[in-house]
Amino acid sequence: MAAVIWILSAAPARAEVAVSSPSVILMESSTGQVIYELNSAERRSPASITKIMTLLLTFEALDAGKVSLTDQVMTSEYASSMGGSQVYLAAGEVQTLETMIKCIVVASGNDASVAVAEHIAGSEQAFVDLMNEKAAELGMVDTHFEDCCGLSDSDEHYSCARDVAIMSRELTTKHPDIFRYTTIWMEDITHETRQGTTTFTLSSTNKLLKQYQWATGLKTGSTSKAKFCLSATASKDGIDLIAVVMGAPNKDIRSQDAQALLTYGFGICKLYIDENKDPLQPIAIEGGVEEEAALRYQGEFRYLDVTGSDLGSVEKVMDFPETLQAPVEEGTEAGRVRYLINGTEIGSVPILFAESVEKAGFGDYFKRLVGDFLL
């Protein structure tokens, strides 16, 4: 059963979004489709939105079983020396990895970021190498990292709005548990050091959580070089958006531009979803040990429309032959299901073999003949 999610807004769709920041992008999360962009490939200092990649690698390590949320993470002398935004971890202080994640996400702690990087990779530099490898893997061609927290003023530490949206999408779609932390407004942690026990309140740097009712995260950043940056995520009526703002002159304009982008997106987006759960009829196989093979869809189909098309008129067309020749291998493509609006294709999903069928030999034909004779 296909579904259409339509975000309604009283404001009319606009060809341009009124933003003051020099570089922005708006992306729909599930499809990765860009809805609006301005100088989105312009390389700029990313400040603390660098930490999105740090968090992505952390959650990948969690999924791979290399670390756990209950791991005891030791703060090194080097990690505790980080300036800028910090949670004042002391050298030798131990916190769980989950607490460190909160320190990174909520309070943008540079000290926590370095401590986590060292815990996962052994050193910050080894972790930064992993960050750059992941950026290359994701096709982030206008990104290079020099540190794991964004403190660097080096010209070799850069990203762009489009690349920030790419890594934000990877983090939020592959690791949705991140939203357990990005929606925290305030939370206390406990410092336990040789000087005693103290309570420290983490306060979110993302004021959009209070200013925009559909906000779900994600990460702010600011330095004198980068100015004010933000990767803002929001969810409304089943549609998830990512708005990236870089180089805003102040934090108020940073938030205003992100809200303008998100409101624009929710005002024009319609999302067509076909989960492709309806069963497929087996396909006939000629010359095989079996006479037919089961089929399955590769996955669901999603289409984002921003033009006002009637998604209720989407036509679903099965495109594969009536019979195929053995052998066929499980997981290979047998055909496709194509989706059309007014005769124009808007996308397709492969139909795969759900089982293998070997080519029949003389013995197989003989057994089949004997079987038919005995019936």
C-alpha atoms as a printed R data frame, in Angstrom:
    type eleno elety resid chain resno      x       y       z
1   ATOM     1    CA   MET     A     1  0.000   0.000   0.000
2   ATOM     2    CA   ALA     A     2  1.452   3.344  -1.059
3   ATOM     3    CA   ALA     A     3  1.091   6.413   1.110
4   ATOM     4    CA   VAL     A     4  1.376  10.100   0.397
5   ATOM     5    CA   ILE     A     5  2.618  12.405   3.133
6   ATOM     6    CA   TRP     A     6  1.746  16.017   2.392
7   ATOM     7    CA   ILE     A     7  2.925  18.899   4.526
8   ATOM     8    CA   LEU     A     8  0.393  21.739   4.343
9   ATOM     9    CA   SER     A     9  1.258  25.354   5.022
10  ATOM    10    CA   ALA     A    10 -0.698  28.589   4.861
11  ATOM    11    CA   ALA     A    11  2.266  30.296   3.233
12  ATOM    12    CA   PRO     A    12  2.609  29.908  -0.553
13  ATOM    13    CA   ALA     A    13  5.634  28.137  -1.985
14  ATOM    14    CA   ARG     A    14  8.486  30.526  -2.792
15  ATOM    15    CA   ALA     A    15 11.067  30.283  -5.550
16  ATOM    16    CA   GLU     A    16 13.661  31.784  -3.196
17  ATOM    17    CA   VAL     A    17 14.179  31.608   0.551
18  ATOM    18    CA   ALA     A    18 15.008  34.840   2.355
19  ATOM    19    CA   VAL     A    19 18.290  34.029   4.121
20  ATOM    20    CA   SER     A    20 21.151  36.291   5.169
21  ATOM    21    CA   SER     A    21 23.851  33.644   5.559
22  ATOM    22    CA   PRO     A    22 26.313  33.212   2.677
23  ATOM    23    CA   SER     A    23 26.029  29.423   2.400
24  ATOM    24    CA   VAL     A    24 22.983  27.224   3.083
25  ATOM    25    CA   ILE     A    25 21.300  24.028   1.975
26  ATOM    26    CA   LEU     A    26 17.985  22.291   2.667
27  ATOM    27    CA   MET     A    27 17.758  18.513   2.228
28  ATOM    28    CA   GLU     A    28 14.998  15.955   2.730
29  ATOM    29    CA   SER     A    29 16.519  13.277   4.886
30  ATOM    30    CA   SER     A    30 15.043   9.970   3.692
31  ATOM    31    CA   THR     A    31 15.711  10.594  -0.013
32  ATOM    32    CA   GLY     A    32 18.716  12.888   0.249
33  ATOM    33    CA   GLN     A    33 17.045  15.239  -2.222
34  ATOM    34    CA   VAL     A    34 18.206  18.844  -2.132
35  ATOM    35    CA   ILE     A    35 15.258  21.239  -1.937
36  ATOM    36    CA   TYR     A    36 17.126  24.537  -1.798
37  ATOM    37    CA   GLU     A    37 20.767  25.599  -1.803
38  ATOM    38    CA   LEU     A    38 22.895  28.725  -1.932
39  ATOM    39    CA   ASN     A    39 26.678  28.458  -2.402
40  ATOM    40    CA   SER     A    40 26.394  25.004  -0.867
41  ATOM    41    CA   ALA     A    41 29.755  23.772  -2.228
42  ATOM    42    CA   GLU     A    42 31.680  26.783  -0.935
43  ATOM    43    CA   ARG     A    43 34.453  25.618   1.388
44  ATOM    44    CA   ARG     A    44 34.208  27.195   4.824
45  ATOM    45    CA   SER     A    45 35.467  26.602   8.347
46  ATOM    46    CA   PRO     A    46 32.889  24.308  10.013
47  ATOM    47    CA   ALA     A    47 33.681  25.025  13.683
48  ATOM    48    CA   SER     A    48 31.909  22.576  16.023
49  ATOM    49    CA   ILE     A    49 29.647  21.047  13.398
50  ATOM    50    CA   THR     A    50 32.832  19.066  12.810
51  ATOM    51    CA   LYS     A    51 31.553  17.008  15.737
52  ATOM    52    CA   ILE     A    52 28.818  15.518  13.527
53  ATOM    53    CA   MET     A    53 31.509  13.333  11.969
54  ATOM    54    CA   THR     A    54 32.920  12.543  15.412
55  ATOM    55    CA   LEU     A    55 29.461  11.394  16.492
56  ATOM    56    CA   LEU     A    56 28.943   9.417  13.286
57  ATOM    57    CA   LEU     A    57 32.139   7.424  13.856
58  ATOM    58    CA   THR     A    58 31.212   6.945  17.508
59  ATOM    59    CA   PHE     A    59 27.829   5.464  16.636
60  ATOM    60    CA   GLU     A    60 29.401   3.278  13.950
61  ATOM    61    CA   ALA     A    61 31.804   1.939  16.572
62  ATOM    62    CA   LEU     A    62 28.844   1.263  18.857
63  ATOM    63    CA   ASP     A    63 26.985  -0.617  16.130
64  ATOM    64    CA   ALA     A    64 30.091  -2.638  15.318
65  ATOM    65    CA   GLY     A    65 30.458  -3.666  18.965
66  ATOM    66    CA   LYS     A    66 33.887  -2.014  19.249
67  ATOM    67    CA   VAL     A    67 32.663   0.134  22.135
68  ATOM    68    CA   SER     A    68 29.590   0.268  24.357
69  ATOM    69    CA   LEU     A    69 27.633   3.061  26.019
70  ATOM    70    CA   THR     A    70 28.810   1.801  29.412
71  ATOM    71    CA   ASP     A    71 32.514   1.986  28.499
72  ATOM    72    CA   GLN     A    72 34.577   3.937  31.024
73  ATOM    73    CA   VAL     A    73 36.256   6.724  29.058
74  ATOM    74    CA   MET     A    74 39.356   8.254  30.611
75  ATOM    75    CA   THR     A    75 40.121  11.936  30.018
76  ATOM    76    CA   SER     A    76 43.766  12.447  29.093
77  ATOM    77    CA   GLU     A    77 45.847  15.473  29.988
78  ATOM    78    CA   TYR     A    78 45.649  16.501  26.344
79  ATOM    79    CA   ALA     A    79 41.856  16.140  26.164
80  ATOM    80    CA   SER     A    80 41.374  18.147  29.351
81  ATOM    81    CA   SER     A    81 43.483  20.981  27.919
82  ATOM    82    CA   MET     A    82 41.068  21.755  25.098
83  ATOM    83    CA   GLY     A    83 39.842  25.335  25.116
84  ATOM    84    CA   GLY     A    84 36.693  26.804  23.671
85  ATOM    85    CA   SER     A    85 33.423  25.088  24.461
86  ATOM    86    CA   GLN     A    86 34.044  22.475  27.142
87  ATOM    87    CA   VAL     A    87 32.511  20.600  30.044
88  ATOM    88    CA   TYR     A    88 35.626  20.962  32.215
89  ATOM    89    CA   LEU     A    89 36.715  17.346  32.362
90  ATOM    90    CA   ALA     A    90 39.782  16.911  34.569
91  ATOM    91    CA   ALA     A    91 42.812  14.864  33.559
92  ATOM    92    CA   GLY     A    92 42.217  11.342  34.789
93  ATOM    93    CA   GLU     A    93 38.466  11.842  35.116
94  ATOM    94    CA   VAL     A    94 36.339   8.914  33.977
95  ATOM    95    CA   GLN     A    95 32.864   9.137  32.457
96  ATOM    96    CA   THR     A    96 30.765   6.578  30.600
97  ATOM    97    CA   LEU     A    97 30.754   6.831  26.845
98  ATOM    98    CA   GLU     A    98 27.068   7.721  26.973
99  ATOM    99    CA   THR     A    99 27.790  10.659  29.270
100 ATOM   100    CA   MET     A   100 30.582  11.761  26.918
101 ATOM   101    CA   ILE     A   101 28.144  11.642  23.984
102 ATOM   102    CA   LYS     A   102 25.793  13.916  25.911
103 ATOM   103    CA   CYS     A   103 28.682  16.279  26.625
104 ATOM   104    CA   ILE     A   104 29.465  16.437  22.889
105 ATOM   105    CA   VAL     A   105 25.895  16.740  21.640
106 ATOM   106    CA   VAL     A   106 24.345  18.995  24.266
107 ATOM   107    CA   ALA     A   107 27.201  21.206  25.429
108 ATOM   108    CA   SER     A   108 29.562  20.801  22.432
109 ATOM   109    CA   GLY     A   109 32.408  19.790  24.730
110 ATOM   110    CA   ASN     A   110 35.741  19.869  22.929
111 ATOM   111    CA   ASP     A   111 37.352  18.015  25.823
112 ATOM   112    CA   ALA     A   112 34.754  15.237  25.606
113 ATOM   113    CA   SER     A   113 35.206  14.981  21.818
114 ATOM   114    CA   VAL     A   114 38.941  14.422  22.131
115 ATOM   115    CA   ALA     A   115 38.494  11.949  24.999
116 ATOM   116    CA   VAL     A   116 36.073   9.897  22.890
117 ATOM   117    CA   ALA     A   117 38.354  10.074  19.843
118 ATOM   118    CA   GLU     A   118 41.254   8.754  21.916
119 ATOM   119    CA   HIS     A   119 39.071   6.016  23.413
120 ATOM   120    CA   ILE     A   120 37.980   4.763  19.987
121 ATOM   121    CA   ALA     A   121 41.150   5.177  17.916
122 ATOM   122    CA   GLY     A   122 43.971   5.503  20.441
123 ATOM   123    CA   SER     A   123 44.810   9.098  19.542
124 ATOM   124    CA   GLU     A   124 43.056  12.123  18.124
125 ATOM   125    CA   GLN     A   125 45.200  11.999  14.968
126 ATOM   126    CA   ALA     A   126 44.300   8.359  14.316
127 ATOM   127    CA   PHE     A   127 40.641   9.272  14.783
128 ATOM   128    CA   VAL     A   128 40.954  12.259  12.425
129 ATOM   129    CA   ASP     A   129 42.366   9.894   9.799
130 ATOM   130    CA   LEU     A   130 39.191   7.825  10.188
131 ATOM   131    CA   MET     A   131 37.103  10.990   9.849
132 ATOM   132    CA   ASN     A   132 38.745  11.838   6.528
133 ATOM   133    CA   GLU     A   133 38.378   8.258   5.301
134 ATOM   134    CA   LYS     A   134 34.660   8.376   6.115
135 ATOM   135    CA   ALA     A   135 34.280  11.748   4.405
136 ATOM   136    CA   ALA     A   136 35.824  10.294   1.244
137 ATOM   137    CA   GLU     A   137 33.574   7.222   1.480
138 ATOM   138    CA   LEU     A   138 30.485   9.473   1.665
139 ATOM   139    CA   GLY     A   139 31.596  11.566  -1.322
140 ATOM   140    CA   MET     A   140 32.280  14.676   0.763
141 ATOM   141    CA   VAL     A   141 34.687  16.111  -1.810
142 ATOM   142    CA   ASP     A   142 34.887  19.572  -0.242
143 ATOM   143    CA   THR     A   143 35.775  18.431   3.271
144 ATOM   144    CA   HIS     A   144 39.019  17.844   5.128
145 ATOM   145    CA   PHE     A   145 39.411  17.526   8.878
146 ATOM   146    CA   GLU     A   146 42.405  18.498  11.024
147 ATOM   147    CA   ASP     A   147 40.823  17.815  14.417
148 ATOM   148    CA   CYS     A   148 37.790  16.052  15.894
149 ATOM   149    CA   CYS     A   149 36.080  19.036  17.506
150 ATOM   150    CA   GLY     A   150 36.387  22.045  15.166
151 ATOM   151    CA   LEU     A   151 38.765  24.204  17.189
152 ATOM   152    CA   SER     A   152 41.324  24.347  14.401
153 ATOM   153    CA   ASP     A   153 41.829  27.639  12.551
154 ATOM   154    CA   SER     A   154 43.871  25.839   9.902
155 ATOM   155    CA   ASP     A   155 42.915  26.523   6.301
156 ATOM   156    CA   GLU     A   156 43.157  22.757   5.840
157 ATOM   157    CA   HIS     A   157 40.193  22.191   8.162
158 ATOM   158    CA   TYR     A   158 37.161  22.867   5.992
159 ATOM   159    CA   SER     A   159 33.795  21.620   4.841
160 ATOM   160    CA   CYS     A   160 30.787  22.976   2.972
161 ATOM   161    CA   ALA     A   161 27.040  23.102   3.556
162 ATOM   162    CA   ARG     A   162 26.373  20.239   1.150
163 ATOM   163    CA   ASP     A   163 28.930  17.960   2.797
164 ATOM   164    CA   VAL     A   164 27.637  18.819   6.267
165 ATOM   165    CA   ALA     A   165 24.144  17.844   5.089
166 ATOM   166    CA   ILE     A   166 25.530  14.560   3.732
167 ATOM   167    CA   MET     A   167 27.162  13.565   7.018
168 ATOM   168    CA   SER     A   168 24.159  14.805   8.994
169 ATOM   169    CA   ARG     A   169 21.913  12.591   6.885
170 ATOM   170    CA   GLU     A   170 24.224   9.598   7.350
171 ATOM   171    CA   LEU     A   171 24.216  10.068  11.111
172 ATOM   172    CA   THR     A   172 20.486  10.598  11.556
173 ATOM   173    CA   THR     A   173 19.180   7.990   9.109
174 ATOM   174    CA   LYS     A   174 21.648   5.217  10.000
175 ATOM   175    CA   HIS     A   175 21.734   5.983  13.738
176 ATOM   176    CA   PRO     A   176 18.388   7.474  14.780
177 ATOM   177    CA   ASP     A   177 19.288   6.913  18.444
178 ATOM   178    CA   ILE     A   178 21.218  10.177  18.117
179 ATOM   179    CA   PHE     A   179 17.882  11.964  18.615
180 ATOM   180    CA   ARG     A   180 17.781  10.652  22.197
181 ATOM   181    CA   TYR     A   181 20.599  13.112  22.841
182 ATOM   182    CA   THR     A   182 20.041  15.961  20.374
183 ATOM   183    CA   THR     A   183 16.648  16.774  21.888
184 ATOM   184    CA   ILE     A   184 18.050  17.214  25.423
185 ATOM   185    CA   TRP     A   185 17.733  20.811  26.584
186 ATOM   186    CA   MET     A   186 19.414  20.512  29.973
187 ATOM   187    CA   GLU     A   187 20.846  17.632  31.981
188 ATOM   188    CA   ASP     A   188 23.217  17.319  34.915
189 ATOM   189    CA   ILE     A   189 26.389  15.254  34.927
190 ATOM   190    CA   THR     A   190 28.604  14.474  37.897
191 ATOM   191    CA   HIS     A   191 32.339  15.219  37.965
192 ATOM   192    CA   GLU     A   192 34.209  12.826  40.240
193 ATOM   193    CA   THR     A   193 37.870  13.809  40.638
194 ATOM   194    CA   ARG     A   194 40.548  13.882  43.312
195 ATOM   195    CA   GLN     A   195 39.210  17.299  44.266
196 ATOM   196    CA   GLY     A   196 35.807  15.819  45.087
197 ATOM   197    CA   THR     A   197 32.376  15.431  43.508
198 ATOM   198    CA   THR     A   198 30.595  18.284  41.754
199 ATOM   199    CA   THR     A   199 27.524  18.636  39.568
200 ATOM   200    CA   PHE     A   200 27.745  20.286  36.168
201 ATOM   201    CA   THR     A   201 24.707  21.247  34.099
202 ATOM   202    CA   LEU     A   202 24.839  20.556  30.375
203 ATOM   203    CA   SER     A   203 22.887  23.239  28.539
204 ATOM   204    CA   SER     A   204 22.078  22.826  24.857
205 ATOM   205    CA   THR     A   205 23.844  25.131  22.443
206 ATOM   206    CA   ASN     A   206 20.981  24.589  19.967
207 ATOM   207    CA   LYS     A   207 18.433  27.256  20.903
208 ATOM   208    CA   LEU     A   208 16.282  26.120  17.968
209 ATOM   209    CA   LEU     A   209 14.988  23.389  20.286
210 ATOM   210    CA   LYS     A   210 13.045  26.086  22.119
211 ATOM   211    CA   GLN     A   211 12.401  28.375  19.158
212 ATOM   212    CA   TYR     A   212 11.044  25.920  16.571
213 ATOM   213    CA   GLN     A   213  8.448  23.363  17.576
214 ATOM   214    CA   TRP     A   214  9.506  20.681  15.087
215 ATOM   215    CA   ALA     A   215 13.246  20.879  15.814
216 ATOM   216    CA   THR     A   216 14.995  17.597  16.676
217 ATOM   217    CA   GLY     A   217 18.686  18.649  16.630
218 ATOM   218    CA   LEU     A   218 21.434  18.538  15.457
219 ATOM   219    CA   LYS     A   219 24.628  20.575  16.045
220 ATOM   220    CA   THR     A   220 25.772  24.170  16.333
221 ATOM   221    CA   GLY     A   221 29.207  25.674  15.834
222 ATOM   222    CA   SER     A   222 30.937  29.030  16.043
223 ATOM   223    CA   THR     A   223 34.443  30.465  15.942
224 ATOM   224    CA   SER     A   224 35.760  33.854  14.872
225 ATOM   225    CA   LYS     A   225 36.828  32.303  11.564
226 ATOM   226    CA   ALA     A   226 33.733  30.173  10.893
227 ATOM   227    CA   LYS     A   227 31.274  32.702  12.322
228 ATOM   228    CA   PHE     A   228 27.999  30.950  13.238
229 ATOM   229    CA   CYS     A   229 27.086  27.540  11.792
230 ATOM   230    CA   LEU     A   230 24.247  25.098  12.314
231 ATOM   231    CA   SER     A   231 23.037  21.776  11.030
232 ATOM   232    CA   ALA     A   232 19.376  21.801  12.027
233 ATOM   233    CA   THR     A   233 17.131  18.747  11.850
234 ATOM   234    CA   ALA     A   234 13.354  18.870  12.139
235 ATOM   235    CA   SER     A   235 10.476  16.437  11.749
236 ATOM   236    CA   LYS     A   236  6.863  17.215  10.920
237 ATOM   237    CA   ASP     A   237  4.071  14.822   9.944
238 ATOM   238    CA   GLY     A   238  6.436  12.120   8.712
239 ATOM   239    CA   ILE     A   239  8.878  14.306   6.799
240 ATOM   240    CA   ASP     A   240 12.423  14.849   8.091
241 ATOM   241    CA   LEU     A   241 14.459  17.840   6.923
242 ATOM   242    CA   ILE     A   242 18.067  18.952   7.346
243 ATOM   243    CA   ALA     A   243 18.908  22.656   7.071
244 ATOM   244    CA   VAL     A   244 22.570  23.649   7.125
245 ATOM   245    CA   VAL     A   245 23.626  27.249   7.672
246 ATOM   246    CA   MET     A   246 27.279  28.304   7.468
247 ATOM   247    CA   GLY     A   247 28.934  31.662   8.029
248 ATOM   248    CA   ALA     A   248 25.981  33.452   9.622
249 ATOM   249    CA   PRO     A   249 27.059  36.812  11.114
250 ATOM   250    CA   ASN     A   250 25.460  36.077  14.497
251 ATOM   251    CA   LYS     A   251 23.555  33.351  16.328
252 ATOM   252    CA   ASP     A   252 20.163  35.033  15.828
253 ATOM   253    CA   ILE     A   253 20.524  35.093  12.044
254 ATOM   254    CA   ARG     A   254 21.796  31.511  12.176
255 ATOM   255    CA   SER     A   255 18.538  30.418  13.826
256 ATOM   256    CA   GLN     A   256 16.341  32.637  11.659
257 ATOM   257    CA   ASP     A   257 17.849  31.281   8.452
258 ATOM   258    CA   ALA     A   258 17.476  27.679   9.617
259 ATOM   259    CA   GLN     A   259 13.832  28.279  10.520
260 ATOM   260    CA   ALA     A   260 13.172  29.968   7.185
261 ATOM   261    CA   LEU     A   261 14.633  26.992   5.318
262 ATOM   262    CA   LEU     A   262 12.727  24.417   7.348
263 ATOM   263    CA   THR     A   263  9.418  26.287   7.075
264 ATOM   264    CA   TYR     A   264  9.901  26.593   3.333
265 ATOM   265    CA   GLY     A   265 10.566  22.863   3.035
266 ATOM   266    CA   PHE     A   266  7.611  21.787   5.113
267 ATOM   267    CA   GLY     A   267  5.437  24.110   3.038
268 ATOM   268    CA   ILE     A   268  6.157  22.525  -0.343
269 ATOM   269    CA   CYS     A   269  7.146  18.911   0.297
270 ATOM   270    CA   LYS     A   270  5.025  15.903  -0.565
271 ATOM   271    CA   LEU     A   271  6.504  12.472  -0.016
272 ATOM   272    CA   TYR     A   272  5.260   9.379  -1.868
273 ATOM   273    CA   ILE     A   273  6.128   6.119  -0.125
274 ATOM   274    CA   ASP     A   274  5.521   2.591  -1.394
275 ATOM   275    CA   GLU     A   275  6.778   0.063   1.137
276 ATOM   276    CA   ASN     A   276  6.543  -2.715  -1.477
277 ATOM   277    CA   LYS     A   277  5.255  -5.291   0.952
278 ATOM   278    CA   ASP     A   278  2.675  -6.804  -1.401
279 ATOM   279    CA   PRO     A   279  3.682 -10.329  -2.522
280 ATOM   280    CA   LEU     A   280  5.011 -10.936  -6.027
281 ATOM   281    CA   GLN     A   281  3.995 -13.858  -8.191
282 ATOM   282    CA   PRO     A   282  6.819 -16.326  -8.987
283 ATOM   283    CA   ILE     A   283  8.381 -16.050 -12.428
284 ATOM   284    CA   ALA     A   284  8.590 -19.011 -14.823
285 ATOM   285    CA   ILE     A   285 12.089 -20.438 -15.343
286 ATOM   286    CA   GLU     A   286 12.908 -22.367 -18.503
287 ATOM   287    CA   GLY     A   287 15.484 -25.136 -18.387
288 ATOM   288    CA   GLY     A   288 15.821 -25.138 -14.604
289 ATOM   289    CA   VAL     A   289 15.677 -27.784 -11.910
290 ATOM   290    CA   GLU     A   290 12.626 -25.848 -10.723
291 ATOM   291    CA   GLU     A   291  9.964 -24.492 -13.050
292 ATOM   292    CA   GLU     A   292  9.647 -21.126 -11.309
293 ATOM   293    CA   ALA     A   293 11.487 -18.824  -8.915
294 ATOM   294    CA   ALA     A   294 10.202 -16.589  -6.134
295 ATOM   295    CA   LEU     A   295 10.713 -12.850  -6.405
296 ATOM   296    CA   ARG     A   296 11.084  -9.985  -3.934
297 ATOM   297    CA   TYR     A   297 11.431  -6.221  -4.041
298 ATOM   298    CA   GLN     A   298 14.865  -4.788  -3.288
299 ATOM   299    CA   GLY     A   299 13.198  -2.338  -0.911
300 ATOM   300    CA   GLU     A   300 10.741   0.491  -0.570
301 ATOM   301    CA   PHE     A   301 10.322   3.397  -2.971
302 ATOM   302    CA   ARG     A   302 10.316   7.051  -1.941
303 ATOM   303    CA   TYR     A   303  9.747  10.083  -4.104
304 ATOM   304    CA   LEU     A   304  9.862  13.670  -2.899
305 ATOM   305    CA   ASP     A   305  7.806  16.159  -4.886
306 ATOM   306    CA   VAL     A   306  8.182  19.914  -4.550
307 ATOM   307    CA   THR     A   307  6.288  20.884  -7.708
308 ATOM   308    CA   GLY     A   308  2.709  20.268  -6.606
309 ATOM   309    CA   SER     A   309  2.168  17.089  -8.641
310 ATOM   310    CA   ASP     A   310 -0.809  14.870  -7.892
311 ATOM   311    CA   LEU     A   311  0.878  11.958  -6.154
312 ATOM   312    CA   GLY     A   312 -2.440  10.148  -5.982
313 ATOM   313    CA   SER     A   313 -2.038   9.517  -9.712
314 ATOM   314    CA   VAL     A   314  1.285   7.665  -9.428
315 ATOM   315    CA   GLU     A   315  1.195   4.563 -11.655
316 ATOM   316    CA   LYS     A   316  3.117   1.432 -10.672
317 ATOM   317    CA   VAL     A   317  4.262  -0.684 -13.632
318 ATOM   318    CA   MET     A   318  5.914  -4.110 -13.378
319 ATOM   319    CA   ASP     A   319  8.650  -4.503 -15.962
320 ATOM   320    CA   PHE     A   320 10.116  -7.994 -16.364
321 ATOM   321    CA   PRO     A   321  9.762 -10.870 -18.853
322 ATOM   322    CA   GLU     A   322  7.172 -13.618 -18.483
323 ATOM   323    CA   THR     A   323  9.880 -16.285 -18.410
324 ATOM   324    CA   LEU     A   324 13.628 -16.403 -17.851
325 ATOM   325    CA   GLN     A   325 16.293 -18.950 -18.708
326 ATOM   326    CA   ALA     A   326 18.074 -20.964 -16.010
327 ATOM   327    CA   PRO     A   327 20.354 -20.642 -14.172
328 ATOM   328    CA   VAL     A   328 19.293 -17.694 -11.997
329 ATOM   329    CA   GLU     A   329 20.979 -16.576  -8.793
330 ATOM   330    CA   GLU     A   330 19.328 -15.364  -5.620
331 ATOM   331    CA   GLY     A   331 19.717 -11.606  -5.135
332 ATOM   332    CA   THR     A   332 20.273 -10.783  -8.794
333 ATOM   333    CA   GLU     A   333 17.889  -8.565 -10.713
334 ATOM   334    CA   ALA     A   334 14.958 -10.139 -12.506
335 ATOM   335    CA   GLY     A   335 13.246  -6.914 -13.515
336 ATOM   336    CA   ARG     A   336 12.060  -3.604 -12.114
337 ATOM   337    CA   VAL     A   337  8.952  -1.887 -10.867
338 ATOM   338    CA   ARG     A   338  8.703   1.570 -12.395
339 ATOM   339    CA   TYR     A   339  6.736   4.537 -11.037
340 ATOM   340    CA   LEU     A   340  5.198   7.089 -13.390
341 ATOM   341    CA   ILE     A   341  3.255  10.346 -13.175
342 ATOM   342    CA   ASN     A   342  1.373  11.216 -16.368
343 ATOM   343    CA   GLY     A   343  3.561   8.788 -18.275
344 ATOM   344    CA   THR     A   344  6.847  10.215 -16.981
345 ATOM   345    CA   GLU     A   345  9.015   7.898 -14.905
346 ATOM   346    CA   ILE     A   346  9.887   9.279 -11.451
347 ATOM   347    CA   GLY     A   347 11.918   6.296 -10.287
348 ATOM   348    CA   SER     A   348 12.134   2.531 -10.036
349 ATOM   349    CA   VAL     A   349 13.009  -0.308  -7.669
350 ATOM   350    CA   PRO     A   350 14.745  -3.559  -8.721
351 ATOM   351    CA   ILE     A   351 12.839  -6.842  -8.427
352 ATOM   352    CA   LEU     A   352 15.224  -9.549  -7.289
353 ATOM   353    CA   PHE     A   353 15.254 -13.323  -7.310
354 ATOM   354    CA   ALA     A   354 14.416 -14.583  -3.832
355 ATOM   355    CA   GLU     A   355 15.991 -17.978  -4.588
356 ATOM   356    CA   SER     A   356 18.472 -19.588  -6.950
357 ATOM   357    CA   VAL     A   357 17.475 -22.058  -9.662
358 ATOM   358    CA   GLU     A   358 20.188 -24.239 -11.210
359 ATOM   359    CA   LYS     A   359 20.186 -25.293 -14.839
360 ATOM   360    CA   ALA     A   360 18.594 -28.707 -15.287
361 ATOM   361    CA   GLY     A   361 20.638 -31.646 -16.515
362 ATOM   362    CA   PHE     A   362 19.612 -34.942 -18.176
363 ATOM   363    CA   GLY     A   363 19.030 -36.555 -14.786
364 ATOM   364    CA   ASP     A   364 16.692 -33.750 -13.715
365 ATOM   365    CA   TYR     A   365 14.622 -34.109 -16.879
366 ATOM   366    CA   PHE     A   366 14.485 -37.894 -16.419
367 ATOM   367    CA   LYS     A   367 13.267 -37.545 -12.784
368 ATOM   368    CA   ARG     A   368 10.649 -35.062 -13.907
369 ATOM   369    CA   LEU     A   369  9.508 -37.375 -16.702
370 ATOM   370    CA   VAL     A   370  9.237 -40.317 -14.298
371 ATOM   371    CA   GLY     A   371  7.359 -38.149 -11.831
372 ATOM   372    CA   ASP     A   372  4.879 -37.070 -14.465
373 ATOM   373    CA   PHE     A   373  4.404 -40.713 -15.548
374 ATOM   374    CA   LEU     A   374  3.634 -41.831 -11.991
375 ATOM   375    CA   LEU     A   375  1.003 -39.164 -11.404
